[in-house]
Every structure is written in structure tokens, then in C-alpha cells.
Amino acid sequence: MEKLSRSASGARHLRWGREILATQKAQLEVNTRLTVPQQEALEAEIKRFEPCIQKLADAVVPYREFVEHAHVAVRAKQRVANFLCDEAQREADAGLRPHRHDIAAIIPGGHAAILAKTPLSRVLRAGHEKTVEYAERAAGMMRSLPANIPGVSPLADTLEAAADLLSDFIAQAVTLNHQRAPLRLAVNKATYELREELDQMDGRLRSFFSAHFIDSLYPDLTRKGTAVADEEDEDDDMSAHPDAA
């Protein structure tokens, strides 16, 4: 018997559990060859299993809502702030380039020491924090330039504003991660309990049914055992694993 991979998401476990529950109910409805003891055994398992399904649903729904809205939204804002850092750098580059000889006489390395040719967010894929650090450093160096180089202060202001915006969104992401942890824990706990209940169900049903019957309660799987096979909806991936969302 192939069971859903433990690495599958809570949402996929919920789908899997619902398929099993539906099959149990279908056996009672359709299979006229069941004996009375077998019917009673299945009815008892359904009563035990339905609360597990509901508990997992109660955990998965708020977690997926969080991931698909708050989490996605703050990541989108971070991308916009990264873009604004890039734009501020390009504007600073264009504004400082005509004065690069004067800058070279003041700052070792000159114009190139302040701004790199590659966009900030591309150079510094090590993390958003580094982008903020680099942007703030560049703005600080620009402010050290003499007043006879025009337009430096507004350019530095724009660069700092973009860095501050990205810094705010980094802080928001940290807060969201703290909020995410208990939601993910609830999903993981409910998923574990559902799997445990199924293992116990298999053991109890062996007293009434063949191994072939028990195996028939479980749906076919796909994607290396991480999703329920569904011929009617081949694009259904039911979300990523919670740890990867």
C-alpha cells in the first residue's frame, strides 16, 4: 500500500484524507456484499476519522489564507522596494557621472566606489538586508561630496528613501514569520494525527477485511507519492509543503 508522502503539504493531506473518507462512505453505500459486522466496523472508522479531517481543515484553511495573502503581499512589496533601490541607483549614477572626475579627486576609487554598474538587487542576492546596507552606504558617501557637485542631496534622499522602504518590509516579513509559525505548527500537528489515525484504522480493519479491501480505500498517488492522482484535474497541485511556502 502506497501512502501519501510525509513531505506532502497539509492541503494535500487534507485532499488525501477526504478521498479516503469518501471511499469509506461509498463502500457502505454501494457494496452490498458487506456483512453487518463489516458495515459496523466501517461506520465506526468513519466516526473516528471525520473529526481528524475537520481538525486538519480547520488548520489548513487559515494557514493557506495567510500564505496566499499576507505572505505573498509582503514579498511583492519587497520586490517593489528592490526595484526602487535599483531605480534610485540608476538615477544617482546618471546624476554623478558628469562629475566623476571631481568625485575621483575626493573619494578613493571615485564614482565607481559609490555605485556599482550592476543593479543593487542583482548584485546582492545574498539578501534584502545587504541591499539596504549597500544603498545606505552609497547615500552616505554621496552626502560627503562637496556642495559644488549639484543635485547630490536629492539623489541621496531618493536612495535612502528606497532603502528605508525595503527595511520596513523586511521588518514586516520578520513579524509575519512569527505569526506564521503557530499556524504551520497547527497544520503539522493535525497532519501527524491524521496519519496516526489512518495507521490505527488499518490495524483495526484487518480484523474484518482483507488487505486488498483496505488498500482499495486509499486513492492512487502521483508526483512521487506527494499528491492524489486526479484524471479530471491534472493541474491540481494543492499548494507547496508548508516549510517551503
Helices and strands as residue ranges (DSSP letters): H 10-30, H 36-65, I 66-71, H 72-96, G 97-99, H 100-104, H 110-114, H 120-123, H 128-143, H 152-205, H 211-216, E 221-222, E 227-228, G 242-244
